[in-house]
């Protein structure tokens, strides 16, 4: 490439990076991921390294951020707020150490401090005679924005130091640097509140933290659970002896009352740093906050200072980045998967992109409401995240990159597999294909059916084998299988075939309750199936019931009642029922015997949730009914008691909200003795 072409590329890179800096630091609306930004910056650095005479004072490599917003008062920092160079792998890290070792031999025997690279907004706090007097954003590294009023709303920020008696005496004038961010749980809670109130869902914790801290109304900042950690003394008067190492600095800041990252570690050498990095990378998803790497600092502050800076990067520290988990790519189309219960789930078909060392071509879009809420359009550039073993998912569109031809998405009116109409229920986000014979659902429907009816010897592989051979196209086909059919399949010998046929025959005699449960009707679990089997004598009666009749049953609400009647109204499902009846799989419910003995639970309604110590959920239900009580599948104002075990979930929250009394298994048994 000629010098003229290379210089043109350099100018284009500077222009592009400056635009992204402005979007990130001023507007809090980045249009590319951090990894993509780093790639652009590295390209620019490579050109400037080759041609140092082309470096200009306004180059992005010589800046730490962007110009402060005009809506805030300006604050001049007492010292430059530096950025960090990056290491993207162990080779980069060792190359950094070798470079600074050549500048000063003391580096070869140095220790290091590894701190989490927090994904938030950098701030500078000024304390005068121990009193917090001003706080500012980093801005362009030399001048920031005065956000003092907003910072005062952070509960963890000490308004006076030392925060407790016995703490060290601070310098009369002290400037500390830290990071404002969200804990994951607080960011999720914020978005939950936003969703419930029909307001904007935020995409990333970092941008939301930045936007929250830079609100003109401090009450908005106060309403959101921002937090912060401090990690550096930027400047101080010389009357107080300050720590001489970074590790002692963190301890000193904590003693003054500042929150510091508990994950920070002292490393005796670079091998310790590498070991810590590997441990952090493996456990990054378990951290309570977002982190995109570790900051490696020389522990000796005098050595750190002597090494100086290059551009806006201190030589004595480096950001050792984790593989990127968030990237942007093109949304080519939206596909739809159909689950066992007929739930339609949209997924993104993406321009292939590498995330954390894995090539990603598809990502989940959660549900159709999510697409609408985020206004995700086909053709958009979207932000995609992959964390640990979690399926990659789309965070949202990059609106700044939206092209005119981007198309709004409409949920399908028909199942993409079988062509039958799809349904959605009011107040639910899911869309459903209610055709039990839908090819996409058959194998999973049959697996569920045989599991509930306890058909021993018929696992997932055999179900798939029977379906592939065309022998089982719906659950009723199981009962027309013959010994010869099975022997024609690979892996079947006489004994195995005989045992499976015997198990299928035994399943013909299962109770109405189990057959209803085995049909896999959306929302019908063990308790609801039992309630339906109590009210209706057989599947004929149930299939003719209307929504109002079913809705009258304790524990069955309107949406489930509608799902039941919809299921029985489908012609394909009616065909399955006809085949079951012909195969003599048509149980009738028997009148329940009146419970004998004392009836302490008479007139009481119970809901059972979680895992109990000795009872299965079925046994708990039988115990309650044996003592005269009724069992419901959902918590309502009519619920007398909620019986809870481990992992109780949302039913426990609902019970607390409604003031329903809560029992454990022991208390339930004790109540039966009264």
N, C-alpha and C positions, 0 to 999 in steps of 0.2 A: 504494500500500500504506500502511495506517495505521501510525503509530508503534508501536502495540501489536503489530501483526503483524510489523513489521520487527524489533522487539526480540525477539520469539519466535523468528524465524528466526536472529537473531544467537546466541541462547542455544543453539539446536539445533546451529548450526555449531560453536560452542565445544566443546560436549559431544562431537560427532563427531570433531573434530580432536584433542581430548585423548585420545580412545580410540585413534585412529590413531597418535598420538605414542607412547603406551605400547606399542602392538604393535611399532612400528618400533624404538624406542630401548631398550626394556627386554626385551621378549620375543623380538626379532629375528624376528618373524613378521608382516610387513605384510600387510594384506588388500586394499590398493589400490596402484596404481602411483604413482610419484613425480609424474607429470603430473596424475593425479587429485587427489592431495594438494595440489599447487600450486593447482589450480583452486578447491578448497574454501577454502584460505587466502586466496586473492585475493578471493573473495566476502566473507569476513569482514573483510578489510582495507578493502574498498570501503564496507561499512556503517560501520565505525569511522571512516573518513575523513569520511563524511557526518555522523556523530554522534560527535565526539571525546569528548563528555561521557560516553559509554557505555563508554569504554575502562576496563578494570579491571586491576590488577596481575597477576591470574592468567590473563589472556587469552592464548591461544596466540600471538598476535602479539607479546607481550611476553616470550616464552620462547624459548630456543634448543634445547630438547630435552625430555626427560622426566625424572621423578624417578629417581635411581639405584636399582639393584636392592638389596634388603635383604641379599642373599647376599654382598656385598662391603663391605669397610670404606669409609667415606666420606672423600673428599679435598676440602678447600676449595681452589678455584683462586686464584692470586694476583691475577687480574684476570678479568673476565667473558669467557667463551668465546662470542663473538658468532656469530650466524648471518648470512645474507646475503639481501638483497632480490634479486628475480629480474627479468631482462629476457628476454622471449620472442621478440623480433624487434629489428630495427635501430631501429625507431621507439621502442621502450621504452628502448633503450640511449641514444639521443640525448636522450630526455626526461629520463633520469637525469642526464646531463651538464649539461643546461640547468638543472635544479633546483639542483645543487650549485654551478654557476657563478654563480647569482644570490646564493648565500650568501657566495661568496668569489671575487673576480675572478681570483685567481691560477690557478684551475682552467682558465681558457681557454687558458693557455699551458703547461699541465702535460703531462708525459709519463706513460705508463702501463706497467704490467707485466701481461701476459696469462699466466695459469697454467692448466694443465688442472684442471677441476673433478672431482677424483677421487671415485669412487663407493665409499667405504669407511667406516671408523669413525674419527672424530676423537679424537686423544689429546694429552695434555700430558705432556712429559718434564721431570723436574727433575734438574739436575746441580749438585752441590755440590763446589767445588774440583776441577772437571773430572770428577767421578765420578758415574755414573748412580745416583741414590738412590731415585727413585720415578717411577711412571708411572700416569696415570689417564685414564679415559674422560671425554668431555665432560659426561655426565650432563645436568643441567638448565641447564648454563651457568655455574652458581655452585659446585655441588658435583658431583663425579664419583665413579667407582668405582676403588678401588685395584687395578690389574692389573699391578703391578710384576713379579711372578714370571713372568707370561705374556709380558710384553714382553721380558724378558731372553732368551727363547728365539728372538727374531727375529735372524737372523744379520747383518742389515744395521744393526742398532742398535748404535752404539758405546757400550761400557760405560765408556769413559773418553775424554775429549776434551782436546786435539786427538788424533785417532786416529793420526796419523803425526807423526814428528819434523818440526820446521819449521813446524807449523801455528800459527795465532795463539793468544795466551794468552786463554782464556775468562774471563768474569766469575766471581767466586767463587760467585755464586748465579745460575743461569741456568734459565729456563723456556722451552721451545720447544714449538711446536704443529706437529703433523703428521697424516698420515692413514695408517691401516693398511688394506691391501687385498691382493687376489690378482692376480698376473699371470694373463692368460687361460690360458696354457699350464699353469700350476700348478693352476688351478681345474679344468681339464679332466682333468689327471692325477689329481687327488683323486677326482673322480667316477668315473674309470675304475677306480681301486682299490676304491672303494665298490661299484661294480657287480660286479667280479670276486669280491668277498668276500660278495656277496649282501646288502649293507647299503644304507641309505638313500641315494638320489641327491639331491644338493643342487640347488636351483633357481636361486638367484642368488648371484653372487660376493660382493656386498655383505653380504647377510644371513649368509652362511657365514663371512665374515671377522669380522663382529661376534660371531657365536656362538662362533667359534674363540678369539678374544681373551678372551672372558668365560667360559671354562671354569674350573671349580674345580680341575681337575687340569692343571698346566702341561705335563705330558708329552703331552697331547692337542694342545695348541697347538704344541708342539715338533715333532710328527709331521706338521704341515701347513706348506706353504711360504708362510707369510705374508710380506709385505714392507711397507715403508713409505717415505714421503717426508716431509721436513720443509719448511715453507714460511713460518714466522713466529717471531719472538722475542716471547713473550708478556710476559715481565718479566725484569729483570736488575738487579744492583746497579750503582751509578753509577761505580764505580772504573775501569771500562774504557770507553773511547770506542767506542760501537757505531755501525754504519752509519746514515746519515741517509736513505737511499733503500731502497725495496724490492728493487731490482735488486742493490744492493750487499749487502743482507741475505742474499739467496740465495747470492751468491758467498762471503760470510763463513761461512755455515752449511756450505757445501760444503768450505771450507778447514778447518773444525773436524773434518770427517769424517762429516757427516750426508749421507745420500742426498737429492738434490733432483731434481725433475722436469726432465729435459733438454729437454723441449719448451717450457718457459717462454721467453717472448720479451719484449724491451724494445721498446715502441712509442712513437714520438715524438709521436703524436697519435691522435685517435679514428679517423681514416681507416686508420691502421696496424692498429688493433685490429680494425676491420671486415674488413680484408684477411686478417688472421691467423685470424679466426673462420671465414671462408669456406674457407680452406685446411685448417683443422682439421676442419671439418664434412665436407669431401669425403674426408679421409683417416682419419676416426675409426675405421673398421673395421680399419685397419692398425696402430693403436696397440696396444702390448702389454698394455694394461689397459683396463677399462671406464671410459668418461668420458662425462658427460652435458652437457658444456658447457665454457665457460672462465670463470675468475674474473678480472675486470678490476679492478685496483687502481691508485689514484694512486701514482706512484712516490715522490713527496715525502712522507716519513713525518710531517714536521711539519705539512704541510697536511692530510694524512690525519687526524691527531689533532685539529687545530683544528676540522675539520668536525663532529666528534662523532658521536653515534649517534642514531637514531630508533627507539624501541622497543628491540629487540635487534639491529638492523642498523646497521653502520657506514655513514655516508653516503659514505665515500671508496672503497667497493668494491661490486661488484655481480656476481651470477652471470648470465652471458649463456648461456642454456640452448640446447642443440640441440633440434630437434624430437624429441618423445618417440618412442623405439623400442620401449618396453615399456608395454603398457596392459592393463587387465583388461576382460573382456567375458563375455557369457553363451555357454556352449556349448549350442547348440540341438539338435544331432544329430551323429552320426558317420557319414560316408559311406566308401565303399571304391572305389579305382581299381584297374584291372587293367593291368599292364604287358605289354611284348612277350613276356617270358619267363614270363608268368603270375603274377608276384609281385603279391600283393594288398597295397595300401598304404592305410592308413586316413587320413582327413583330417577336420578339424574344420569343422563348419558353424556359423558364429558370428553372433551379433547384430552387424550392421555397426558397425565402429569405425574411427576415423581413427588411423593410425600413421605418423608422419613425413610427413604430407601426402597419404597414400594411404588410400582407404577399403578396409578388409580385411573380406571376408566368409568366407573360407576360410583354413585354415592346416594345415600338415602335422602329423601325430601320429607320424611316423617309422615305427613298427611296432606290432604288437599287444602285444608284451612291454612296450613303453614305456607303453602305456595302463594295463596291469596294475601295473607297478612304481610308477607315479605315482598309482595309484588315481584315474584321471580318470573322472568320471561324467557322463552326459548330464544337463544341467540345472545343472552346476557353473558357478561364476564362475571363469574361467581367466585366467592371465597369458600374454599373447601377445607375441612379439618379432618385429620386422622389422629387419634390418640390411643396408644396402646393397642389392645385387641378390639377396640370399638370400631364398628363399621364406619367407614368414611361418611361424613355428612356435609350437606351444604349449609353454610351459616347464613348466606344471603347474597343478594346481587351487589355488584360494585356499580352503583348508580352513575358515578362520574364517567364510566366507560360504556354506558348504554348506547347502542346504535339505534338509528331510526327504525330499522326493520325488525327489532325485537318483538316477538309475538306473545300476547297474553295467552295463558293456558286455561283451557276449560276441562273440568273433570269429565270422564267418559259417561255417556248415558247408557251404554251397554257394556257387559263384561268383555274385556279384550280377548278372552279365551273362548267362551261358549256363545257369546252374542246375546245372552239373555239380559233383560233390563236390570240395571243396578239400582239400589235403594240407599237412601240416607235417612237417618232418624233425627228428628229435631233435638237440639241440644247435645248431639254427638258429633265428633269430628270424622268418624269413620264412614266410608261408603262400602256397600256390601253387594256381592253376587249371592243370591239366595238359592241358586240352583245346585242341589246336592249332587247332581250328575255332571257338574262342570269338570271337564278333564283335568284342570289344574288342581282341583280339590279332591279328586277321587282317592288317590293313594293315601293322603293324610286323613280323609274321612274314614276310610276302611281301617287304618291303623288305630284311630280313636275308637271306632266301633268294636273291634276285637279286643282292645284293651279293657273297655268298660264291661264287656260280656265275658271277659276272662277266657278267651279262646287260646288255650295253652299251645305253644309251639308255633304260633303265627306272628312272627316279628316283622320288622320293617322291610327286610330284604325279601322275605317270602311274599309279602303283600305286593311289593314292586314287581316281583317275578310273575305273579299271577296276573297283574294288570298288564304287563308287557306282553304276556301270552294271549291276552284278550279274553281270559276266563273270568275276570272280575272287573266289571265296569261300574258297579255300584255295590253298596253294602249287601243288598238282597242276593246278589249272585253268589255269595259265600255258601248259601244253603243249597245251591244246585251243584256244587262241586262233587265229583265222584273220586273214588280211589284211583281209577284209571287216569283221570285228569291229572292227578298229582304225580303218579308214576311216570307220566310223560315229561315231567319237568326235571331239569338237571339237579342232582343232589337229593332226590327222593328215592328211598328204597321202601320195601313193604312195611316195615315197622313204623317208619316215620310217617308214611301216608296213612296207615291205620290209626295211629295216635291222633293225627290232626283231624281226620274225619270224625273220630269219636268226640274230640273236643268241640267241634262245630255242632255236632248233634246235641251235646250237653247245653250249648248256648241257646238252643231253641226254647229251653224251659226257663229262661231267666225272667225275672219279674217285670211287670209293666214299668215300674219306676226305673229299672236299669235300661230297658229298651228306649224309653224316652230320653234318658241321659245319653245313650249311645248314638242317637240320631245326630247329635252335634248341633242342635238348634242354638243359635246365637243367644248368649246370656243365660241359658238354662243349665245350672249346675246341679249338684246333688240335692240341695234343699228344695229348689224349685221343681225338679223332676219328681221328688217325693210328694210335693204339694199337688202337682197335676195328677199324679197317679191316685191320690186320695179322692180328688173331686170327680175324675172321669174314669169310667169303667174300662175303656179300651181306647185304642188309637182312633177308632171310628168316631167315638164321642168327642175326643179331643180335637180331631180334624174339623168337626162341625161347629166347634165353639167359636163365639165371636169375641172381639177384643174386650168388650165391656165385661163379659162373664169372667174372662181370665184375669182382667185387671182387679176384679173383686177379691181374688185370692190374696191372703196375707203375704206380704213380701214380694209381690210381683207388681211392678209399676207399669205405666202406660207404654213405655218404649219396648220393654221386654214382651208385654202382651201383644203388641203389634208385630214384633219379630216372630212370635210363635204363629200367629194367624197367617202372616206372610209366607212362612215356611210351608205350612200345610196347603196354601192356595196355589203354590207353584205346580204346574202340570208334571214337570219332571220328578218332583218329590212325591206327587200322588202316584206316579208309575212305580216308584220304589216301594211305597206302602202296599200297593196291589200285589207286587211280587212277594213281599214279606208275608202277606196274608195267605197267598197261595202256598207259600213254603211252610205254613203253620207256625210262623213266628208271630203270634198274635195273642200275647198274654192278656188276661183280664185281672183287674184288681179285685181283691177280696175285701169284704167289709171289715174294717178294723175292729178288733176286739176292744171292748171298753177296758181301760186300764184297771187292774185290780189293786186293792190296797189303798193306802192314804194317797190323796191327791194334793200335795202342798203347792204344786205349780199350776193348779186349775186357774184359768183366766189369765195366765201370764204368757208373754211372747218373748222368746229368746233368740239371739243371733250368736252364732259361734264363729270365731275367727282365730287365725294363727294355729300354731302347733301346740297341742296340749300334752302334758307330761305322760299320761297313761291312756287316755281316751283317743281313739281316732275321731275325726269329725262326725262320722256316721254313728259311732258308739255314743258320742255325746248327745247327738240328736235323739237316739233311741232312749237314752237315759232320761232326757227331758220329757219325752212323750210318755214314757212309762210312769212318770210322776204327774201326768195330767197337763203338761205344758205344750205350747206350740212352738215350732221352730221356723224362723223366717230367714231368708237369704240376704236381707238388706236392713240397715238400721234406719228407723223412722221414729216419729213421735210416739208411735204405738208400741215401740220396743220397750219391754219391761227391764231386761237385763242383756248386756253384752258379755259373753263368756270369752275371755282372751287367753291366748297362749303366746309363745314366742313369735316374733315377726307379725304382729297383729295388723299393721298397715293402716289403710285409710278408714276402715270401719271404726277403729279406735278413735281417730280424730273426729269422725262424725258423731260418735256417741258422746264424746266430751262436749262437742259443740251444742248438742241437743240436751245435755244434762242427763243422759241415760246412765243408770247404775252399772258399774263394771265389776265383774267377778272373775277370779281365776278358777281353775278346776276344783281346788280344795274348797273354796267358798261355795261353789255350785253344789258339791256333795253335802256340805254342811247345811245349806239352805233346804235341801231335800229332807233333812232330818227334823225340820221345825214343824 
